[in-house]
Amino acid sequence: MDETPKKFDRIVAILIQLQSKKIVKAQELAERFEVSLRTIYRDIRTLEASGVPIYSEAGIGYSLMEGYRLPPVMFTREEASSFIAAEKLMQKFTDAALGSHYASAMYKLKAVLQGADKDFVASIESNVLMQTSGKTINEKAPNSLALLFKSIAEKTQIILGYEAIEADCITERCIEPVGVFHDHNNWYFLGYCHLRKDYRQFRTDRIHTIKNTSAPFAIEHQPLDFYLEKDKKQLATTKIVIRVDKKIAKYIAEEKKHHGFVSEKTIGGAVEMTFMCQNIDEYFPRWYLSFGDYATILEPENLKVRVLELIEKTKVGLEAKF
């Protein structure tokens, strides 16, 4: 196998990384490209022989002479720092492949900064953290988002090993992905399922296997928004009105958006909230119980009945334990 293209790509990437920081250690380069230190030393000599002004100091690392730049585009320190949050989000909320691609892009971005601007960005970067409540990508299919993007762009079918929430086994499906979206702290994609002969939504954390194929789409699909709006219109909704103690209302401000929140108004010491809900039997009443001692259901009556049923079941379960 000819290693020349791989070596060329690595040397170019090393040059970009050298431009992204004031000092780069050989060990850091060896770990990133998964090669030996001897290979890194040879690559550095290749760059020097081609005229790249590299300054090296034993025990410290490599750096480029100040002012040496290849990329034509320049960013201000404020523009560069605005990408830091995006980089942290990519590391935590996307799959391994996309995170790696974005990290490579960030090296190129930092490469065009002046020394002082690199320090400015580095000081922000080391003090920004993103914490997640759970994994949105199944470890069994760590590059699922990257493969979905490729499928959507090239309009080729994928073979999916998927475990639906109501299923006890994994089913293999041939899918034509239409689009990817993030909702309720999870990544989803919508696609035409040849097994079900219809459009379906899939959650990335339930994907066990995924692989691209060369088979082109058999159907001409509408944009993603078309199907998402269509689903919303087809689902029956029920109007719900509740009154919540003003002291508690602010603590459910974010969660209410996931339950069909429409509007609210303040009445004395309470906030009256209106929802158009698609699941009045399970999700909404169970959510309501988390703050129900500070709230009142104004309508509909069947929501009150459902909440009382859940309370009674909880009571029976507690009594059985004592």
VEXRONU-787023 format. One line per 5 residues: for each residue z, x, y of N, C-alpha, C. Coordinates in steps of 0.05 Angstrom, whole numbers, plus 5000, padded with zeros to 4 digits. Layout:
BEGIN
Z X Y Z X Y Z X Y | ...
! end
This chain:
BEGIN
5000 5017 4976 5000 5000 5000 5000 5017 5025 | 4983 5011 5044 4981 5026 5069 5004 5020 5087 | 5021 5040 5093 5044 5036 5110 5038 5040 5140 | 5013 5047 5146 5007 5053 5174 5012 5030 5193 | 5002 5005 5188 5008 4983 5206 5037 4978 5210
5053 4980 5187 5082 4975 5189 5095 4996 5206 | 5086 5022 5203 5097 5043 5219 5090 5040 5248 | 5065 5032 5254 5057 5028 5282 5073 5006 5295 | 5077 4984 5281 5093 4962 5292 5122 4971 5298 | 5133 4987 5279 5160 4996 5283 5162 5015 5307
5143 5032 5310 5144 5051 5333 5142 5036 5360 | 5124 5016 5361 5121 5000 5385 5148 4985 5390 | 5160 4975 5369 5185 4960 5372 5207 4979 5382 | 5207 5004 5372 5227 5023 5381 5224 5029 5410 | 5199 5032 5419 5193 5037 5447 5204 5014 5465
5199 4989 5456 5209 4966 5470 5240 4966 5471 | 5252 4972 5449 5282 4973 5448 5293 4995 5466 | 5279 5017 5467 5287 5039 5485 5287 5030 5514 | 5268 5012 5520 5266 5002 5548 5286 4980 5553 | 5298 4969 5532 5317 4947 5536 5345 4955 5542
5352 4981 5537 5379 4990 5542 5378 5018 5554 | 5399 5026 5567 5400 5053 5578 5401 5074 5556 | 5417 5069 5536 5420 5088 5513 5418 5073 5487 | 5402 5083 5469 5399 5071 5442 5405 5092 5421 | 5424 5086 5403 5431 5105 5382 5412 5104 5359
5408 5127 5346 5390 5128 5323 5399 5110 5301 | 5426 5109 5297 5437 5092 5275 5431 5062 5281 | 5432 5054 5306 5426 5027 5314 5397 5020 5307 | 5379 5038 5312 5350 5034 5305 5346 5033 5275 | 5360 5051 5261 5357 5052 5231 5366 5026 5219
5388 5015 5229 5399 4990 5218 5381 4966 5224 | 5370 4966 5248 5352 4944 5256 5327 4943 5239 | 5315 4967 5234 5289 4967 5220 5292 4974 5190 | 5318 4977 5182 5324 4982 5153 5309 5006 5142 | 5311 5028 5157 5299 5053 5148 5319 5075 5151
5313 5099 5141 5332 5121 5143 5332 5133 5171 | 5353 5149 5176 5354 5163 5202 5331 5183 5204 | 5324 5195 5182 5302 5215 5182 5276 5201 5192 | 5272 5176 5183 5248 5161 5191 5249 5156 5221 | 5272 5149 5231 5275 5144 5260 5269 5170 5276
5279 5192 5266 5275 5218 5280 5245 5223 5281 | 5230 5218 5259 5201 5223 5259 5187 5204 5279 | 5196 5179 5280 5184 5160 5298 5188 5168 5327 | 5212 5178 5333 5218 5187 5360 5200 5211 5368 | 5196 5229 5349 5178 5252 5354 5150 5243 5359
5141 5222 5344 5114 5211 5348 5111 5200 5376 | 5131 5186 5386 5130 5175 5413 5130 5198 5434 | 5146 5218 5429 5146 5241 5448 5119 5255 5449 | 5107 5258 5425 5081 5271 5423 5059 5255 5437 | 5063 5229 5439 5043 5212 5453 5047 5210 5483
5068 5225 5492 5072 5226 5521 5094 5208 5532 | 5109 5195 5515 5131 5178 5524 5155 5196 5531 | 5165 5195 5556 5186 5213 5565 5213 5204 5555 | 5221 5214 5531 5247 5206 5519 5267 5229 5523 | 5291 5222 5532 5312 5241 5536 5333 5236 5513
5340 5257 5499 5359 5254 5477 5383 5273 5481 | 5406 5263 5472 5430 5280 5473 5446 5276 5447 | 5452 5298 5434 5465 5297 5408 5492 5282 5410 | 5496 5263 5392 5521 5248 5391 5521 5224 5410 | 5501 5222 5427 5500 5199 5446 5477 5180 5440
5453 5190 5440 5430 5173 5434 5406 5180 5450 | 5387 5161 5451 5361 5165 5464 5360 5147 5489 | 5345 5157 5509 5340 5141 5533 5313 5149 5544 | 5301 5131 5559 5276 5136 5573 5282 5146 5601 | 5264 5162 5611 5267 5171 5639 5266 5146 5657
5283 5145 5677 5285 5123 5695 5258 5119 5709 | 5249 5094 5710 5224 5088 5723 5200 5085 5704 | 5204 5094 5679 5182 5092 5659 5180 5064 5649 | 5158 5050 5654 5155 5023 5645 5126 5018 5635 | 5125 5002 5614 5099 4994 5603 5092 4965 5609
5111 4946 5604 5104 4917 5608 5098 4912 5638 | 5078 4896 5644 5071 4890 5672 5089 4870 5686 | 5103 4853 5670 5119 4832 5682 5148 4842 5688 | 5159 4833 5709 5186 4841 5717 5203 4816 5721 | 5229 4818 5714 5248 4796 5718 5270 4805 5736
5281 4786 5752 5305 4792 5767 5329 4791 5748 | 5351 4803 5756 5375 4802 5739 5384 4774 5735 | 5381 4756 5755 5389 4728 5752 5371 4714 5731 | 5345 4719 5732 5327 4707 5713 5333 4717 5684 | 5338 4743 5682 5344 4754 5656 5370 4743 5645
5391 4740 5662 5417 4730 5652 5415 4701 5644 | 5395 4686 5655 5393 4658 5647 5384 4654 5618 | 5373 4676 5607 5364 4675 5579 5387 4680 5560 | 5409 4690 5570 5432 4697 5552 5442 4673 5537 | 5446 4651 5551 5456 4626 5538 5436 4617 5516
5411 4619 5523 5390 4611 5503 5392 4629 5478 | 5396 4655 5483 5398 4674 5460 5421 4667 5443 | 5444 4661 5455 5468 4654 5439 5464 4628 5424 | 5451 4609 5436 5445 4584 5422 5426 4588 5399 | 5406 4605 5403 5387 4611 5381 5402 4624 5357
5421 4641 5363 5435 4655 5342 5452 4636 5325 | 5463 4615 5338 5482 4597 5325 5470 4572 5314 | 5450 4561 5328 5440 4535 5322 5412 4533 5310 | 5400 4556 5304 5374 4555 5291 5375 4572 5265 | 5353 4573 5251 5353 4588 5226 5350 4618 5231
5352 4633 5209 5352 4662 5210 5326 4673 5222 | 5303 4662 5214 5277 4672 5222 5273 4668 5253 | 5279 4644 5262 5275 4639 5291 5295 4655 5308 | 5319 4658 5297 5339 4675 5311 5329 4704 5314 | 5317 4714 5292 5307 4741 5292 5284 4744 5312
5266 4724 5312 5243 4725 5330 5252 4725 5359 | 5273 4708 5365 5282 4707 5392 5296 4733 5401 | 5311 4745 5382 5324 4770 5388 5303 4791 5395 | 5281 4791 5380 5259 4810 5386 5248 4805 5414 | 5245 4779 5421 5235 4772 5447 5254 4781 5469
5280 4779 5464 5300 4788 5484 5299 4818 5488 | 5293 4834 5468 5290 4862 5471 5267 4868 5491 | 5245 4852 5489 5222 4856 5507 5230 4848 5535 | 5246 4827 5538 5254 4818 5564 5271 4839 5578 | 5291 4849 5563 5310 4869 5574 5295 4895 5580
5273 4900 5566 5259 4925 5569 5248 4929 5598 | 5243 4908 5612 5231 4910 5638 5252 4912 5661 | 5277 4911 5654 5299 4912 5674 5305 4941 5683 | 5313 4944 5707 5323 4969 5717 5351 4974 5706 | 5360 4999 5707 5386 5007 5695 5409 4989 5704
5412 4985 5730 5434 4969 5741 5433 4940 5731 | 5408 4930 5729 5405 4902 5720 5412 4899 5690 | 5406 4920 5675 5414 4920 5647 5444 4918 5644 | 5458 4933 5660 5488 4932 5660 5497 4904 5667 | 5484 4891 5687 5491 4864 5696 5489 4844 5674
5466 4846 5660 5461 4827 5638 5479 4833 5614 | 5484 4859 5608 5501 4866 5586 5530 4856 5590 | 5540 4856 5615 5567 4847 5620 5570 4817 5616 | 5548 4802 5620 5549 4773 5615 5546 4768 5585 | 5528 4783 5573 5522 4779 5544 5546 4782 5527
5563 4802 5533 5586 4807 5516 5609 4787 5520 | 5606 4770 5540 5627 4750 5546 5618 4722 5544 | 5597 4717 5529 5587 4690 5524 5587 4684 5494 | 5601 4664 5486 5603 4657 5458 5595 4628 5454 | 5583 4623 5431 5576 4595 5423 5590 4590 5397
5605 4568 5396 5620 4561 5372 5609 4535 5361 | 5606 4534 5334 5594 4510 5322 5615 4496 5305 | 5613 4470 5301 5631 4455 5285 5622 4454 5255 | 5598 4462 5250 5588 4462 5223 5560 4474 5222 | 5550 4479 5198 5523 4491 5195 5502 4469 5196
5481 4474 5211 5459 4455 5213 5435 4464 5195 | 5437 4487 5183 5416 4497 5165 5428 4503 5138 | 5416 4493 5117 5425 4498 5090 5420 4528 5083 | 5440 4542 5073 5437 4570 5066 5416 4574 5043 | 5411 4553 5028 5391 4555 5007 5362 4555 5018
5359 4546 5042 5333 4546 5056 5337 4557 5084 | 5344 4583 5087 5352 4594 5112 5331 4595 5134 | 5305 4593 5126 5284 4595 5146 5268 4569 5149 | 5282 4547 5144 5269 4521 5144 5256 4513 5171 | 5270 4519 5193 5258 4512 5219 5233 4528 5225
5233 4554 5219 5210 4571 5223 5186 4561 5207 | 5191 4553 5182 5169 4543 5164 5159 4516 5174 | 5177 4499 5185 5169 4473 5195 5151 4477 5220 | 5159 4496 5237 5143 4501 5261 5115 4510 5253 | 5114 4528 5233 5088 4538 5224 5071 4515 5213
5083 4497 5197 5069 4475 5186 5058 4456 5207 | 5075 4450 5228 5067 4432 5249 5043 4445 5265 | 5046 4471 5271 5025 4484 5287 4999 4486 5272 | 5000 4492 5246 4976 4496 5230 4966 4471 5217 | 4982 4449 5219 4975 4423 5206 4970 4426 5176
4989 4439 5163 4988 4442 5134 5013 4430 5121 | 5010 4420 5097 5031 4406 5084 5052 4425 5073 | 5077 4415 5069 5098 4431 5058 5108 4417 5032 | 5120 4433 5015 5133 4423 4991 5163 4425 4995 | 5177 4403 4994 5205 4402 5002 5223 4394 4978
5244 4409 4973 5265 4401 4955 5287 4390 4971 | 5292 4363 4969 5310 4350 4988 5331 4333 4974 | 5355 4334 4984 5377 4318 4973 5385 4297 4994 | 5376 4272 4991 5384 4251 5009 5413 4245 5007 | 5425 4235 5029 5454 4230 5029 5463 4210 5008
5446 4191 5001 5453 4171 4981 5445 4179 4953 | 5433 4202 4950 5422 4210 4923 5442 4230 4910 | 5440 4231 4883 5456 4250 4868 5440 4273 4857 | 5415 4274 4865 5397 4296 4855 5378 4304 4877 | 5364 4326 4871 5344 4336 4890 5317 4326 4882
5302 4315 4901 5275 4306 4895 5255 4325 4909 | 5232 4329 4896 5211 4346 4907 5191 4328 4920 | 5184 4333 4945 5166 4316 4960 5145 4333 4974 | 5121 4322 4977 5100 4334 4993 5101 4320 5020 | 5105 4336 5041 5109 4325 5068 5089 4336 5088
5081 4319 5107 5065 4327 5130 5083 4325 5155 | 5096 4347 5163 5115 4346 5186 5101 4339 5212 | 5113 4321 5227 5102 4312 5253 5116 4326 5276 | 5143 4328 5274 5158 4341 5296 5187 4346 5288 | 5200 4363 5303 5228 4370 5299 5244 4362 5323
5269 4352 5318 5286 4344 5340 5315 4349 5333 | 5332 4352 5353 5361 4357 5349 5376 4332 5360 | 5394 4321 5343 5409 4297 5351 5435 4297 5335 | 5456 4287 5348 5482 4285 5335 5491 4311 5321 | 5486 4333 5335 5494 4360 5325 5480 4368 5300
5456 4357 5295 5441 4365 5271 5411 4368 5278 | 5397 4384 5263 5368 4387 5265 5355 4367 5246 | 5335 4353 5256 5320 4334 5239 5290 4340 5242 | 5275 4331 5223 5246 4331 5227 5235 4305 5216 | 5214 4295 5228 5201 4271 5219 5174 4278 5208
5168 4266 5185 5142 4272 5173 5133 4250 5154 | 5108 4251 5147 5097 4232 5128 5102 4242 5100 | 5116 4225 5084 5124 4232 5057 5104 4220 5038 | 5090 4237 5023 5070 4227 5004 5084 4213 4980 | 5109 4220 4975 5124 4207 4953 5130 4178 4960
5139 4173 4985 5146 4146 4994 5123 4131 5007 | 5102 4145 5013 5078 4133 5026 5086 4122 5053 | 5103 4136 5067 5112 4126 5093 5124 4149 5109 | 5130 4145 5135 5143 4165 5151 5173 4164 5146 | 5185 4187 5145 5214 4190 5139 5226 4212 5157
5252 4209 5162 5267 4230 5176 5283 4247 5155 | 5284 4273 5160 5298 4291 5142 5317 4309 5158 | 5340 4315 5146 5360 4332 5159 5358 4360 5147 | 5358 4380 5164 5353 4408 5154 5376 4418 5137 | 5400 4408 5140 5422 4418 5124 5421 4406 5095
5402 4388 5090 5400 4376 5064 5375 4387 5050 | 5361 4406 5063 5338 4418 5050 5347 4440 5032 | 5339 4439 5006 5347 4459 4987 5325 4480 4983 | 5300 4471 4984 5277 4489 4982 5255 4479 5000 | 5240 4498 5011 5217 4491 5028 5197 4513 5027
5172 4505 5024 5150 4525 5023 5125 4514 5036 | 5111 4530 5050 5086 4522 5062 5063 4522 5041 | 5043 4506 5046 5020 4506 5029 4995 4509 5047 | 4972 4512 5035 4947 4514 5050 4933 4487 5052 | 4945 4466 5040 4933 4440 5040 4935 4428 5068
4913 4420 5080 4913 4408 5107 4925 4380 5107 | 4933 4371 5131 4943 4343 5133 4921 4324 5124 | 4929 4303 5110 4909 4283 5101 4908 4260 5121 | 4927 4259 5140 4929 4237 5160 4929 4248 5188 | 4917 4233 5206 4919 4240 5235 4944 4227 5246
4963 4244 5255 4989 4233 5264 4991 4231 5294 | 5007 4211 5302 5014 4208 5331 5035 4228 5339 | 5040 4232 5365 5061 4250 5373 5089 4241 5364 | 5108 4259 5362 5135 4252 5352 5148 4229 5366 | 5145 4229 5393 5158 4207 5409 5149 4179 5400
5124 4177 5392 5113 4151 5383 5129 4139 5360 | 5136 4156 5340 5150 4146 5317 5180 4142 5322 | 5192 4159 5339 5220 4155 5346 5225 4129 5361 | 5207 4124 5381 5209 4099 5396 5204 4075 5379 | 5185 4078 5360 5179 4056 5342 5202 4049 5325
5216 4069 5315 5240 4064 5298 5262 4050 5314 | 5266 4057 5339 5286 4044 5355 5280 4015 5360 | 5255 4008 5364 5247 3981 5369 5250 3963 5344 | 5245 3976 5320 5246 3960 5296 5274 3955 5286 | 5293 3972 5293 5320 3968 5285 5334 3946 5301
5347 3927 5287 5361 3905 5301 5386 3916 5314 | 5391 3907 5338 5415 3916 5353 5433 3892 5360 | 5458 3898 5363 5478 3878 5371 5492 3886 5396 | 5496 3868 5414 5510 3874 5439 5540 3875 5434 | 5553 3896 5442 5582 3899 5440 5593 3905 5467
5615 3891 5473 5630 3896 5498 5659 3901 5491 | 5669 3923 5500 5697 3930 5496 5710 3938 5522 | 5736 3936 5523 5751 3944 5547 5771 3966 5539 | 5769 3989 5552 5785 4013 5544 5802 4021 5567 | 5827 4029 5561 5846 4039 5581 5833 4062 5595
5834 4062 5622 5821 4082 5638 5830 4111 5631 | 5855 4114 5623 5866 4140 5616 5852 4151 5591 | 5842 4133 5573 5830 4142 5548 5800 4143 5550 | 5788 4127 5568 5759 4125 5571 5746 4152 5575 | 5758 4170 5590 5745 4196 5596 5744 4213 5571
5761 4208 5551 5761 4225 5527 5740 4217 5507 | 5728 4194 5511 5707 4185 5492 5680 4185 5506 | 5679 4198 5530 5654 4197 5546 5630 4209 5531 | 5634 4230 5516 5612 4242 5501 5605 4226 5476 | 5625 4218 5461 5620 4204 5436 5607 4177 5440
5612 4164 5462 5600 4137 5466 5570 4137 5467 | 5559 4160 5475 5530 4163 5476 5516 4160 5449 | 5532 4166 5428 5521 4165 5400 5523 4137 5388 | 5534 4118 5403 5539 4092 5392 5525 4070 5408 | 5503 4077 5421 5487 4057 5435 5498 4049 5463
5512 4067 5476 5523 4061 5502 5502 4053 5522 | 5507 4032 5537 5487 4022 5557 5498 4024 5585 | 5522 4014 5590 5533 4014 5617 5563 4010 5616 | 5576 4014 5640 5605 4010 5642 5612 4003 5670 | 5635 3990 5673 5646 3983 5700 5676 3984 5699
5689 3992 5721 5718 3994 5722 5729 3967 5731 | 5749 3957 5716 5762 3932 5723 5792 3938 5722 | 5804 3941 5746 5833 3948 5747 5838 3974 5734 | 5856 3975 5714 5863 3999 5700 5848 4004 5675 | 5825 3989 5671 5809 3992 5647 5780 3996 5654
5765 4006 5634 5736 4009 5637 5722 3991 5616 | 5706 3973 5626 5691 3955 5608 5664 3968 5601 | 5660 3972 5575 5636 3986 5566 5618 3967 5550 | 5592 3970 5554 5572 3954 5539 5555 3972 5522 | 5551 3964 5497 5536 3979 5477 5514 3961 5465
5492 3973 5457 5473 3960 5440 5473 3976 5414 | 5486 3966 5393 5492 3981 5369 5475 3972 5346 | 5466 3992 5330 5450 3986 5306 5466 3985 5281 | 5490 3993 5281 5507 3993 5257 5535 3982 5264 | 5537 3956 5263 5562 3943 5271 5582 3941 5248
5574 3947 5224 5592 3944 5200 5606 3970 5193 | 5595 3993 5200 5607 4018 5191 5614 4037 5214 | 5593 4048 5226 5598 4070 5245 5614 4061 5270 | 5606 4040 5283 5620 4032 5308 5648 4024 5303 | 5654 4006 5284 5682 3998 5280 5700 4021 5272
5690 4039 5256 5706 4062 5248 5712 4081 5272 | 5692 4084 5289 5696 4099 5313 5715 4085 5332 | 5713 4059 5334 5731 4043 5351 5760 4046 5343 | 5765 4048 5317 5793 4050 5307 5806 4076 5316 | 5790 4097 5323 5802 4122 5332 5816 4120 5359
5810 4099 5374 5824 4094 5400 5831 4065 5404 | 5830 4049 5382 5833 4020 5383 5859 4011 5395 | 5881 4027 5393 5907 4019 5405 5907 4019 5435 | 5885 4030 5447 5882 4030 5476 5858 4014 5485 | 5848 3996 5468 5824 3982 5474 5825 3953 5464
5806 3937 5475 5803 3909 5467 5774 3902 5462 | 5768 3888 5441 5740 3879 5436 5736 3852 5449 | 5717 3851 5467 5710 3826 5481 5689 3810 5466 | 5670 3824 5455 5649 3811 5438 5635 3833 5422 | 5624 3825 5399 5623 3799 5386 5648 3794 5368
5651 3770 5358 5673 3762 5342 5672 3776 5314 | 5648 3780 5303 5646 3792 5277 5654 3822 5277 | 5654 3834 5301 5664 3862 5302 5694 3862 5300 | 5707 3842 5312 5736 3840 5309 5744 3836 5280 | 5729 3818 5266 5734 3813 5238 5731 3839 5221
5710 3854 5227 5705 3878 5212 5727 3899 5217 | 5736 3902 5241 5757 3921 5247 5783 3913 5233 | 5789 3887 5232 5813 3878 5218 5811 3883 5188 | 5787 3881 5177 5783 3886 5149 5789 3916 5143 | 5779 3933 5160 5784 3962 5156 5814 3969 5159
5827 3956 5178 5856 3960 5181 5871 3951 5156 | 5863 3928 5145 5876 3918 5121 5872 3936 5097 | 5847 3947 5094 5842 3965 5072 5858 3991 5075 | 5861 4000 5100 5877 4024 5105 5906 4019 5098 | 5916 3995 5105 5944 3987 5100 5949 3987 5069
5930 3975 5055 5933 3973 5025 5933 4001 5013 | 5915 4018 5023 5914 4045 5013 5939 4061 5018 | 5951 4057 5041 5977 4070 5048 5999 4060 5030 | 6000 4034 5026 6022 4022 5010 6020 4031 4981 | 5996 4036 4971 5992 4045 4944 6002 4073 4939
6005 4088 4961 6014 4116 4958 6044 4118 4960 | 6058 4097 4968 6087 4098 4971 6101 4078 4952
! end
